[in-house]
Amino acid sequence: MAAQLTKNFIEALYKNDYENFENPVVQVLNIKTTQSNTNRVIISDGKYFMQTLMSSQLFEQSAKVKKNCLIKIRRCISNKIQKNGIVSIFGILLDFDVLPYENLEKIGTPRNIQEVFPPNSVLGYKQNNSNNNSPMKKQNNFYNKNTNQNNNNNNNNNNNNNNNNNNNNNNTNNIKCFPIKSLSPYQNRWTIRAKAINKSDVRTWNNARGSGKLFSIILMDESSEIKCTAFNDACDKFFDLIQEGQMYYISGANVKVANKQFNNVKNDYEMTLDANNTSIILCNDNIEQPKMHYSFLPIGNLMNVDKDSLVDIIGVVENVSDIVQMTSKTTNRPIQKREISLVDDSGYRVRVTLWGKQTEDMRYEDKPVVAFKSVRVNDFGGRSISTLTSSIISFNPDISESHRIAGWYAQNGNSANIQSFSNIGVGFSGNASTQPTVYKTVQQIKNENLGSGEKPDFFNTVATVVFIKKDNFAYPGCPSENCNKKIIEEEDGWRCEKCNKTYPKPDYRYILSLDVLDHTGNQWLTCFNEIAEKLLGYKAENLQNIKNMDENEFNRILDNVNFHQYDFRLRAKIDSYNDETRLRCNILDFKPINFETQIKNDVTAIDKLLDELQL
C-alpha cells in the first residue's frame, strides 16, 4: 500500500488552525538531538515542511524515528515566539506513532513554509476570544480565566483557590489535558490532570543570599511523574491546598530542566509553581486513578548496578529492627532510623534503611509485600538500600509483581535457600537468618590475596586493637548531606570545592587507622565516621575539641580502646595510590566476642584442618 500524507496539515499547524485534523500522517525529513536533550524534527506533508520539537520524554517513540519515516500525530501544539526581534513558529509533538513503512524516499518536493508565509505575517496566534471553538484555544481561555482570578484575588490566596474549585468544577469536562511526559520548557500553554503523591514538609533555608521556604510534591499521571516545587509565596498559597492522594488540574507553572542534585524523579524536567500565574483546581471527575510507574530490579541483581544508583525494588519484609534515635549530620537535629530485611523470589535478601517518618509505619511488622520506588543503592558490606525523602513506599500494592512475590513467599519463603549479601541482617547483631559468616585470620587475608579481585571481599576477623594513630584521626568535612568531602578554611569560612559553597564551620568526620593483632600477625584497618563514633563513644567534632583543650584526655580516650578484642566485619579491596598498590581493609561494623560462637568456629576450623592433614 502506497504511503499517504495528510494534505495541507503543515499549513494548518503553522497557522494554528489544525483542530479539524484527526491523527494526521506526515513524513520526517530530518531529526537532530539538541544540547538540551530535545529532538528537533522537520516534518512534511509533501507540500510544505516545518520544524517541530519532540521532548526526550517520548523515548519509546523517538528511538524508532528515522529519516524519511512516517508518523501519525496523535497530539501536538503550535508555538509562536519572538526573541531579539526575530519571530519564529514551530510545532511541538506531544504523542505520535511511527508507521511500519521501510526504505522510503522523500515524498514530493515540499517547500519551507516559513519562506512562503513569513512568521510575522501569521495572525492565527493572536485570536483568543471566547467564541473560538478550537480545543486548544478552549484550554487557553480556561487558563487565562483562572490566571485573572488569581491576580484579582491575590490578597486572599486560600479562599481564592477554594472559590476556583467551586466555580470551575463544571468547566473541567472541557479541559484538554496534556500528558506529563510531553511537558517541556518550549511549551507555555498546557494543563495537566495529575495525582499528588509524596508531599514534603515545609523546609526553610537561611544563607548568605537570603532566607526562604519551600515544599515539593511529585505529580503523577498515566504517562510519567514530575517533581513540583513551590517557593515562598507559592509555598504559603499552595501547601494546604495540595493534598496527597488527590487529583488536580494544574496549569501556568514553570517547566525547566531538572536539577539532578536535588531531584531523583525519572524525568528530564521539573516544575515550579508561581503564586500569581499557576492555577490548581481539584479534580472531582469520576475517572480511574493513575497507577504508580515502577521499573523493578530483582534483589539478586543489585550487585550489577553501581553504588548510588536509584532503583525500584519489591519484596517481603522478613525482619524488622527497633527504631533508633540518631542526630542528623547536616541539621544537627534528631532523626529516626530503622532497618528491615527484604526478600524476593530471586532468592536474595537485602538490608533496607528507613529514615524519619518512614520508620513509624506499624505495617512493616506484619511481613507485608512492600514496593520501594527511587531508593539508593549502597555498597555498605556488599549491597544495601537506603531510602530518600523522595522515595515512595507502598504496602501490598495491587500489581502483578506484588501478587507473584506474595504467592512465592507463602509457598516457599520459610523453606527457601535465601542468599544474603555480605552485610545482611537486621543490625550487626540482629536476628535475621543469614548464611554462615566467613571468618579469616590475618594471615589468611594475605595468603588468599583477599581484595585482589574485581569486587571487594567481605569477611569477619577476630582481633585485638593494639594501636590507634592519633595524627589525622579526623578531617573537616562538608556539612552537605550528600557530600562529606574535605573542605578548606578560608578567610570568610570553610570552602567546599565540590559543592562550590562556603560554610561557617566544618562537620568533622573520622578516618581512624587501627593496628589489630591476632595469633597469626597484624593488619591495619580503617574506621570511618559512624563506626568510629561507636568504637570511641564520641563524635569527631567533640573529640577534636577535647584534643584542642586537653591532649592528655584525648590520649586517654584513644588508649582506652587498646587491648580490647572485637569481632570485626571487614571489606577488603586492593587499590592504587601514587602508582603504589596496597590493601585497604575497612571496618563495616564490630561487636564484642561471642565466645560460644567463637568456640564453634574454632572447632570447625580444627576439624577442617585435620581432614586436610588426613589425620
C-alpha positions as CSV (number, residue, x, y, z in Angstrom):
1,M,0.0,0.0,0.0
2,A,1.4,3.4,-1.0
3,A,2.2,5.8,1.7
4,Q,-0.3,8.7,2.0
5,L,0.4,12.0,3.7
6,T,-2.3,14.3,5.1
7,K,-2.6,17.2,2.7
8,N,-2.5,20.8,4.0
9,F,-1.8,19.8,7.6
10,I,1.6,21.6,7.8
11,E,0.0,24.9,6.7
12,A,-2.8,24.4,9.3
13,L,-0.4,23.6,12.1
14,Y,1.8,26.5,11.1
15,K,-1.2,28.9,11.2
16,N,-2.5,27.4,14.5
17,D,-5.7,26.3,12.8
18,Y,-5.3,22.5,12.9
19,E,-8.1,21.4,15.2
20,N,-10.1,19.7,12.4
21,F,-7.3,17.3,11.5
22,E,-7.6,13.9,13.2
23,N,-4.4,11.8,13.5
24,P,-2.6,13.4,10.5
25,V,0.2,11.5,8.8
26,V,3.5,13.3,8.0
27,Q,7.0,12.4,6.9
28,V,10.1,13.0,9.0
29,L,12.7,14.7,6.7
30,N,15.3,15.0,9.4
31,I,15.8,14.6,13.1
32,K,18.6,16.0,15.3
33,T,19.2,16.0,19.1
34,T,19.9,19.3,20.7
35,Q,22.2,20.0,23.6
36,S,19.2,20.2,25.9
37,N,18.4,16.5,25.0
38,T,15.4,17.5,22.9
39,N,14.9,16.2,19.4
40,R,14.4,18.8,16.7
41,V,12.3,17.2,13.9
42,I,11.5,18.5,10.4
43,I,8.1,17.2,9.2
44,S,6.5,17.4,5.8
45,D,3.0,16.8,4.3
46,G,4.5,16.6,0.8
47,K,3.7,20.3,0.1
48,Y,5.4,22.2,2.9
49,F,7.8,21.3,5.7
50,M,8.3,23.0,9.2
51,Q,10.3,22.5,12.3
52,T,8.9,20.7,15.4
53,L,10.3,19.8,18.8
54,M,10.0,16.4,20.4
55,S,10.7,16.0,24.1
56,S,13.1,13.3,25.2
57,Q,10.3,12.0,27.4
58,L,8.9,10.4,24.3
59,F,11.9,8.0,24.4
60,E,10.0,4.9,23.2
61,Q,8.8,6.7,20.1
62,S,11.9,8.7,19.4
63,A,14.0,5.6,19.3
64,K,12.0,4.4,16.3
65,V,12.1,7.7,14.4
66,K,14.4,7.7,11.4
67,K,14.9,9.9,8.3
68,N,12.0,9.6,5.8
69,C,9.9,7.5,8.2
70,L,6.1,8.3,8.5
71,I,4.5,9.2,11.8
72,K,0.8,9.5,12.8
73,I,0.4,12.5,15.1
74,R,-2.0,12.0,17.9
75,R,-1.3,15.2,19.9
76,C,0.6,18.4,19.1
77,I,0.6,22.1,19.5
78,S,2.0,25.1,17.7
79,N,4.0,27.9,19.2
80,K,4.9,31.4,18.0
81,I,7.7,33.1,19.9
82,Q,9.7,36.3,19.4
83,K,13.3,36.6,20.5
84,N,15.7,39.5,19.8
85,G,13.1,40.9,17.3
86,I,13.0,37.6,15.4
87,V,9.6,35.8,15.1
88,S,9.6,32.1,14.7
89,I,6.9,29.4,14.6
90,F,7.4,25.7,15.4
91,G,5.3,22.7,16.4
92,I,5.7,20.5,19.5
93,L,5.0,16.8,19.1
94,L,3.2,15.5,22.3
95,D,2.3,12.0,21.1
96,F,2.6,10.0,17.9
97,D,3.0,6.6,16.4
98,V,5.7,5.5,13.9
99,L,4.1,3.8,11.0
100,P,5.6,0.5,9.6
101,Y,6.9,1.7,6.3
102,E,10.5,1.0,5.4
103,N,13.1,2.3,2.9
104,L,11.0,5.3,1.9
105,E,12.3,8.1,-0.2
106,K,11.4,11.7,0.3
107,I,7.7,12.2,-0.8
108,G,7.1,15.2,-3.1
109,T,9.1,18.4,-3.2
110,P,8.0,20.2,-0.1
111,R,8.9,23.9,0.4
112,N,9.9,25.6,3.7
113,I,6.7,27.1,4.9
114,Q,8.4,30.0,6.6
115,E,9.6,31.2,3.2
116,V,6.1,31.1,1.8
117,F,4.4,32.6,4.9
118,P,6.8,34.7,6.9
119,P,6.2,34.1,10.7
120,N,5.5,37.8,11.4
121,S,2.6,37.7,8.9
122,V,0.8,34.8,10.6
123,L,-2.1,36.1,12.7
124,G,-3.8,33.0,14.0
125,Y,-2.0,33.1,17.3
126,K,-3.5,36.5,18.3
127,Q,-7.1,35.2,18.2
128,N,-8.0,34.4,21.8
129,N,-11.7,35.2,22.2
130,S,-14.4,33.1,23.8
131,N,-16.2,32.4,20.5
132,N,-13.5,30.3,19.1
133,N,-14.3,26.6,19.5
134,S,-10.8,25.2,18.9
135,P,-10.0,22.7,21.7
136,M,-6.6,24.2,22.1
137,K,-8.0,27.7,22.4
138,K,-10.6,26.5,24.9
139,Q,-7.7,25.4,27.1
140,N,-6.1,28.8,26.7
141,N,-9.3,30.7,27.7
142,F,-9.6,28.4,30.7
143,Y,-6.1,29.1,31.7
144,N,-6.4,32.8,31.2
145,K,-9.6,33.0,33.1
146,N,-8.1,31.4,36.2
147,T,-5.0,33.5,35.9
148,N,-7.1,36.6,36.1
149,Q,-9.0,35.3,39.1
150,N,-5.7,34.7,40.9
151,N,-4.4,38.1,40.1
152,N,-7.6,39.9,41.2
153,N,-7.9,38.0,44.5
154,N,-4.2,37.8,45.5
155,N,-4.9,39.2,49.0
156,N,-6.8,36.0,50.0
157,N,-5.0,33.1,48.4
158,N,-6.5,30.2,50.2
159,N,-10.1,31.4,49.8
160,N,-9.4,32.3,46.2
161,N,-8.4,28.7,45.5
162,N,-11.4,27.3,47.2
163,N,-13.6,29.6,45.0
164,N,-11.8,28.4,41.9
165,N,-12.6,24.9,42.9
166,N,-16.3,25.6,43.3
167,N,-16.7,27.9,40.3
168,N,-14.8,25.8,37.8
169,N,-15.8,22.2,38.5
170,N,-18.5,22.5,35.8
171,N,-15.9,23.5,33.3
172,T,-13.4,20.6,33.8
173,N,-15.1,18.4,31.2
174,N,-13.9,20.9,28.5
175,I,-10.3,20.9,29.5
176,K,-7.8,19.4,27.1
177,C,-5.1,17.7,29.2
178,F,-1.6,17.1,28.3
179,P,0.4,14.0,29.5
180,I,3.2,14.8,31.9
181,K,5.8,13.1,29.7
182,S,5.0,15.7,26.9
183,L,5.8,18.8,29.0
184,S,8.9,20.7,28.2
185,P,10.2,24.3,28.6
186,Y,9.2,25.0,25.0
187,Q,5.5,25.0,25.9
188,N,3.7,27.8,27.7
189,R,0.1,26.7,27.3
190,W,-0.9,23.5,28.8
191,T,-3.0,21.8,31.5
192,I,-2.3,18.5,33.2
193,R,-4.5,16.3,35.3
194,A,-2.3,14.6,37.8
195,K,-2.4,12.9,41.2
196,A,-0.3,14.4,44.0
197,I,2.0,11.9,45.7
198,N,4.8,12.1,48.2
199,K,4.3,15.7,49.6
200,S,7.2,17.0,51.7
201,D,7.0,19.2,54.8
202,V,7.8,22.9,54.5
203,R,11.5,23.4,54.7
204,T,13.3,26.6,55.3
205,W,16.8,27.9,54.4
206,N,19.0,30.8,55.5
207,N,22.3,31.6,53.8
208,A,24.4,34.5,52.6
209,R,21.9,35.1,49.7
210,G,18.9,35.3,51.9
211,S,16.3,33.1,53.5
212,G,13.1,31.4,52.3
213,K,10.9,28.3,52.5
214,L,9.7,25.7,50.1
215,F,7.8,22.4,49.8
216,S,7.8,19.9,47.0
217,I,5.5,17.2,45.7
218,I,5.5,14.6,43.0
219,L,2.8,14.8,40.4
220,M,1.8,11.6,38.5
221,D,-0.4,10.6,35.6
222,E,-0.6,7.6,33.4
223,S,2.4,8.7,31.3
224,S,5.0,9.8,33.8
225,E,5.9,11.7,37.0
226,I,7.4,15.1,37.6
227,K,8.7,16.9,40.7
228,C,6.9,20.1,41.5
229,T,8.3,22.8,43.9
230,A,6.8,25.9,45.5
231,F,8.9,28.6,47.0
232,N,8.0,31.4,49.5
233,D,4.6,33.0,48.5
234,A,3.7,30.0,46.3
235,C,4.6,27.8,49.3
236,D,2.1,29.7,51.5
237,K,-0.5,29.6,48.8
238,F,-0.5,26.0,47.7
239,F,0.8,24.0,50.7
240,D,-2.6,23.5,52.3
241,L,-4.4,23.3,49.0
242,I,-2.5,20.3,47.6
243,Q,-3.1,17.1,49.5
244,E,-1.5,13.7,48.9
245,G,-3.7,11.3,47.0
246,Q,-5.9,13.9,45.4
247,M,-6.2,14.6,41.6
248,Y,-5.8,18.2,40.3
249,Y,-5.9,20.2,37.1
250,I,-2.7,22.3,37.0
251,S,-1.7,25.0,34.5
252,G,0.5,28.0,34.4
253,A,3.5,26.6,36.2
254,N,7.1,27.0,35.0
255,V,8.8,23.9,33.4
256,K,12.6,23.8,33.4
257,V,15.4,21.3,33.1
258,A,15.6,19.2,36.3
259,N,18.5,19.8,38.7
260,K,19.5,16.2,39.4
261,Q,21.4,17.3,42.5
262,F,18.1,17.7,44.3
263,N,15.7,15.8,42.0
264,N,15.6,12.0,41.9
265,V,12.4,11.7,39.8
266,K,12.9,10.0,36.4
267,N,12.0,13.0,34.3
268,D,14.3,15.4,32.4
269,Y,12.2,18.3,33.6
270,E,10.8,19.7,36.8
271,M,8.1,22.2,37.6
272,T,7.9,25.3,39.8
273,L,4.6,26.8,41.0
274,D,4.0,30.5,40.6
275,A,2.0,32.3,43.2
276,N,0.4,34.6,40.6
277,N,0.1,32.6,37.4
278,T,-0.4,29.0,38.5
279,S,-3.9,27.6,38.6
280,I,-4.7,24.5,40.6
281,I,-8.2,23.1,40.6
282,L,-9.4,19.9,42.5
283,C,-10.5,17.2,40.0
284,N,-13.8,15.8,41.0
285,D,-14.3,13.9,37.8
286,N,-15.2,10.2,38.1
287,I,-12.0,8.9,36.4
288,E,-9.7,6.0,37.1
289,Q,-6.7,6.9,39.3
290,P,-3.3,6.7,37.6
291,K,-1.1,3.8,38.7
292,M,2.4,4.1,40.1
293,H,5.1,3.6,37.5
294,Y,7.7,1.0,38.6
295,S,10.8,-0.5,37.0
296,F,11.6,-3.2,39.5
297,L,15.1,-4.6,39.8
298,P,15.3,-8.1,41.3
299,I,17.2,-8.0,44.6
300,G,19.6,-10.6,43.3
301,N,20.7,-8.2,40.6
302,L,21.7,-5.4,43.0
303,M,25.4,-6.3,42.6
304,N,25.1,-5.5,38.9
305,V,24.3,-1.8,39.4
306,D,26.6,1.0,40.6
307,K,26.8,2.5,44.0
308,D,24.4,5.5,44.4
309,S,22.2,4.2,41.6
310,L,18.4,4.8,42.1
311,V,16.3,1.7,41.7
312,D,12.8,0.4,42.4
313,I,12.6,-2.9,44.4
314,I,9.8,-5.0,45.8
315,G,9.9,-7.8,48.3
316,V,8.5,-9.3,51.5
317,V,9.6,-7.8,54.8
318,E,11.3,-10.6,56.6
319,N,12.7,-8.9,59.7
320,V,12.3,-5.5,61.4
321,S,14.6,-3.8,63.8
322,D,13.6,-1.3,66.5
323,I,13.5,2.4,65.8
324,V,16.8,4.1,66.7
325,Q,17.1,7.8,67.5
326,M,20.1,9.5,65.8
327,T,21.4,13.0,65.2
328,S,21.4,14.3,61.6
329,K,24.9,15.3,60.5
330,T,23.7,18.3,58.4
331,T,20.9,19.7,60.6
332,N,22.2,18.5,64.0
333,R,18.6,17.6,64.7
334,P,17.3,14.2,66.0
335,I,16.2,11.8,63.3
336,Q,14.8,8.2,63.4
337,K,16.4,5.3,61.8
338,R,15.1,1.7,61.2
339,E,16.3,-1.3,59.3
340,I,14.4,-4.1,57.7
341,S,15.4,-7.1,55.6
342,L,13.6,-7.6,52.3
343,V,13.5,-10.8,50.3
344,D,12.1,-11.6,46.9
345,D,11.8,-14.6,44.5
346,S,15.3,-14.1,43.1
347,G,16.4,-15.9,46.3
348,Y,18.2,-12.9,47.9
349,R,17.6,-10.6,50.8
350,V,18.9,-7.1,51.3
351,R,19.0,-4.7,54.2
352,V,16.9,-1.5,53.7
353,T,17.5,1.5,55.9
354,L,14.4,3.7,56.6
355,W,14.6,7.3,57.8
356,G,12.3,9.8,59.6
357,K,8.6,9.3,59.3
358,Q,9.2,6.3,57.1
359,T,10.2,4.3,60.2
360,E,6.9,4.8,62.0
361,D,4.5,2.6,60.0
362,M,3.5,-0.4,62.0
363,R,2.7,-2.5,58.9
364,Y,6.3,-3.5,58.5
365,E,5.8,-5.9,61.4
366,D,3.1,-7.9,59.5
367,K,5.5,-9.3,56.9
368,P,3.8,-7.4,54.0
369,V,4.9,-7.1,50.4
370,V,6.5,-3.6,50.1
371,A,7.3,-1.7,46.9
372,F,10.1,0.9,47.1
373,K,10.3,3.5,44.4
374,S,13.5,5.5,43.9
375,V,15.8,4.2,46.6
376,R,19.6,4.4,46.7
377,V,22.0,1.5,46.3
378,N,24.8,1.5,48.8
379,D,27.9,-0.8,48.9
380,F,28.0,-1.0,52.7
381,G,29.2,-4.5,53.3
382,G,28.3,-5.7,49.8
383,R,24.9,-4.2,48.8
384,S,22.3,-2.4,50.9
385,I,19.5,0.0,50.2
386,S,18.7,3.4,51.8
387,T,15.5,5.4,51.3
388,L,15.5,9.1,50.5
389,T,13.0,11.8,51.4
390,S,11.7,11.5,47.8
391,S,11.3,7.7,48.0
392,I,7.8,6.3,47.7
393,I,6.8,3.3,49.8
394,S,3.7,1.2,49.0
395,F,2.4,-1.7,51.2
396,N,0.8,-4.7,49.4
397,P,0.3,-2.8,46.1
398,D,-2.3,-4.3,43.8
399,I,0.1,-5.1,41.0
400,S,1.2,-8.3,39.4
401,E,4.7,-8.3,40.9
402,S,3.3,-8.0,44.4
403,H,0.9,-10.9,43.9
404,R,3.7,-13.1,42.4
405,I,6.1,-12.4,45.3
406,A,3.4,-12.9,47.9
407,G,2.5,-16.3,46.4
408,W,6.1,-17.3,46.2
409,Y,6.8,-16.4,49.9
410,A,3.6,-18.1,51.1
411,Q,4.6,-21.3,49.3
412,N,8.4,-21.3,49.6
413,G,9.6,-18.4,51.7
414,N,10.1,-20.1,55.0
415,S,11.9,-23.1,53.5
416,A,13.7,-21.3,50.6
417,N,17.5,-21.2,50.5
418,I,17.8,-17.4,50.7
419,Q,21.2,-16.0,49.8
420,S,22.4,-12.9,51.7
421,F,24.6,-10.1,50.6
422,S,27.7,-9.9,52.8
423,N,26.2,-7.3,55.2
424,I,22.7,-8.7,55.5
425,G,20.9,-8.9,58.8
426,V,18.8,-6.5,60.9
427,G,21.7,-4.7,62.5
428,F,25.0,-6.4,63.0
429,S,23.6,-8.3,66.0
430,G,20.1,-8.7,64.5
431,N,18.1,-11.9,64.3
432,A,17.8,-12.3,60.6
433,S,18.5,-15.7,59.3
434,T,21.7,-15.4,57.2
435,Q,24.3,-17.6,55.6
436,P,27.2,-18.7,57.9
437,T,29.6,-15.8,58.4
438,V,33.1,-16.5,56.9
439,Y,36.0,-15.9,59.4
440,K,39.6,-15.2,58.3
441,T,42.8,-14.9,60.3
442,V,45.2,-12.0,59.5
443,Q,47.5,-14.5,57.8
444,Q,44.7,-15.8,55.6
445,I,43.9,-12.3,54.4
446,K,47.4,-12.2,52.9
447,N,47.8,-15.8,51.8
448,E,44.4,-15.8,50.0
449,N,45.0,-12.4,48.4
450,L,41.7,-11.2,49.6
451,G,40.6,-7.9,47.9
452,S,42.6,-8.6,44.7
453,G,39.6,-9.4,42.6
454,E,37.3,-7.1,40.6
455,K,34.9,-7.0,43.5
456,P,35.8,-6.5,47.2
457,D,35.8,-9.4,49.7
458,F,33.8,-9.4,52.8
459,F,34.6,-11.5,55.9
460,N,35.0,-11.4,59.7
461,T,38.1,-11.3,61.7
462,V,38.6,-11.7,65.5
463,A,41.5,-9.5,66.6
464,T,42.8,-7.2,69.3
465,V,43.3,-3.4,68.9
466,V,47.0,-2.7,69.8
467,F,47.5,0.8,68.4
468,I,45.4,3.8,67.1
469,K,47.0,6.5,65.0
470,K,46.4,9.9,66.7
471,D,47.5,12.1,63.9
472,N,44.9,13.0,61.4
473,F,42.3,10.9,63.1
474,A,39.5,13.2,61.6
475,Y,39.2,15.7,58.9
476,P,37.0,18.8,58.3
477,G,34.2,17.6,56.1
478,C,31.5,19.3,54.1
479,P,28.2,19.7,56.0
480,S,26.1,19.0,52.9
481,E,24.2,15.8,53.3
482,N,25.4,14.0,50.2
483,C,29.0,15.4,50.0
484,N,31.3,14.7,53.0
485,K,34.3,15.9,51.0
486,K,37.2,17.6,52.8
487,I,36.8,21.4,52.9
488,I,39.4,24.1,53.2
489,E,39.4,27.0,55.7
490,E,39.4,30.5,54.1
491,E,39.1,34.0,55.4
492,D,35.3,34.1,55.3
493,G,34.6,30.4,56.3
494,W,35.1,26.9,55.1
495,R,35.1,26.2,51.3
496,C,33.9,23.1,49.6
497,E,35.2,22.9,46.0
498,K,32.8,20.1,45.1
499,C,29.6,21.9,46.2
500,N,31.1,25.4,45.3
501,K,29.8,26.7,48.7
502,T,31.2,28.3,51.8
503,Y,30.1,27.2,55.2
504,P,30.5,28.8,58.7
505,K,32.1,25.6,60.1
506,P,33.0,22.1,59.0
507,D,31.5,18.8,60.0
508,Y,34.4,16.8,61.4
509,R,34.4,13.2,60.3
510,Y,36.5,10.3,61.5
511,I,39.1,8.5,59.3
512,L,40.6,6.3,62.0
513,S,43.5,3.9,61.5
514,L,43.8,0.9,63.8
515,D,46.5,-1.7,64.1
516,V,45.0,-5.0,65.1
517,L,46.6,-8.3,66.1
518,D,45.7,-12.0,66.2
519,H,47.7,-15.1,66.7
520,T,48.9,-15.1,63.1
521,G,50.0,-11.5,62.6
522,N,48.9,-7.8,62.5
523,Q,46.8,-5.8,60.0
524,W,46.0,-2.1,59.6
525,L,42.2,-1.4,59.5
526,T,40.4,1.9,58.6
527,C,37.4,3.0,60.5
528,F,35.1,5.7,59.2
529,N,32.7,8.0,60.9
530,E,29.7,6.1,62.2
531,I,31.8,3.0,63.2
532,A,34.4,5.2,64.9
533,E,31.8,7.0,66.9
534,K,30.5,3.6,68.1
535,L,34.1,2.5,68.9
536,L,35.2,5.6,70.8
537,G,31.9,6.9,72.2
538,Y,32.5,10.4,70.9
539,K,31.6,12.4,67.8
540,A,34.5,13.5,65.8
541,E,33.8,17.2,66.4
542,N,33.6,16.6,70.2
543,L,36.9,14.7,70.2
544,Q,38.6,17.4,68.1
545,N,37.5,20.0,70.7
546,I,38.9,17.7,73.5
547,K,42.2,17.4,71.7
548,N,42.4,21.2,71.4
549,M,41.7,21.8,75.1
550,D,43.2,18.8,76.9
551,E,45.5,16.5,74.9
552,N,46.0,14.2,77.9
553,E,42.3,13.5,78.0
554,F,42.3,13.0,74.2
555,N,45.1,10.4,74.5
556,R,43.3,8.6,77.4
557,I,40.1,8.2,75.2
558,L,42.0,6.6,72.3
559,D,44.3,4.5,74.5
560,N,41.2,3.1,76.3
561,V,40.3,1.1,73.2
562,N,43.7,-0.6,73.0
563,F,44.0,-4.3,74.0
564,H,40.3,-4.8,73.6
565,Q,39.3,-7.8,71.4
566,Y,36.4,-7.4,68.9
567,D,34.7,-9.4,66.1
568,F,35.3,-7.1,63.1
569,R,33.2,-7.2,59.9
570,L,35.7,-6.2,57.1
571,R,35.7,-5.1,53.5
572,A,39.0,-5.8,51.7
573,K,40.0,-4.3,48.4
574,I,43.3,-3.5,46.8
575,D,43.6,0.0,45.3
576,S,46.3,2.1,43.7
577,Y,47.7,5.4,45.1
578,N,50.7,7.3,43.6
579,D,51.4,4.2,41.4
580,E,51.6,2.0,44.5
581,T,49.1,-0.8,45.2
582,R,48.0,-1.5,48.7
583,L,45.3,-3.5,50.5
584,R,42.6,-1.5,52.3
585,C,40.6,-3.2,55.0
586,N,37.7,-1.1,56.1
587,I,35.7,-1.8,59.2
588,L,32.0,-2.1,58.3
589,D,30.9,-3.0,61.9
590,F,32.1,-4.7,65.0
591,K,30.8,-6.4,68.1
592,P,32.0,-8.0,71.3
593,I,33.2,-11.6,71.1
594,N,30.5,-14.2,71.4
595,F,32.7,-16.9,72.9
596,E,30.2,-19.7,72.3
597,T,30.1,-18.9,68.6
598,Q,33.8,-18.5,68.5
599,I,34.4,-21.8,70.1
600,K,32.2,-23.5,67.5
601,N,34.1,-21.7,64.7
602,D,37.4,-22.8,66.2
603,V,36.2,-26.5,66.4
604,T,35.0,-26.3,62.8
605,A,38.4,-24.9,61.7
606,I,40.3,-27.6,63.6
607,D,38.1,-30.4,62.0
608,K,38.7,-28.9,58.6
609,L,42.5,-28.8,59.2
610,L,42.5,-32.4,60.4
611,D,40.7,-33.5,57.3
612,E,43.2,-31.7,55.2
613,L,46.1,-33.4,57.1
614,Q,44.2,-36.8,56.8
615,L,44.7,-37.4,60.5
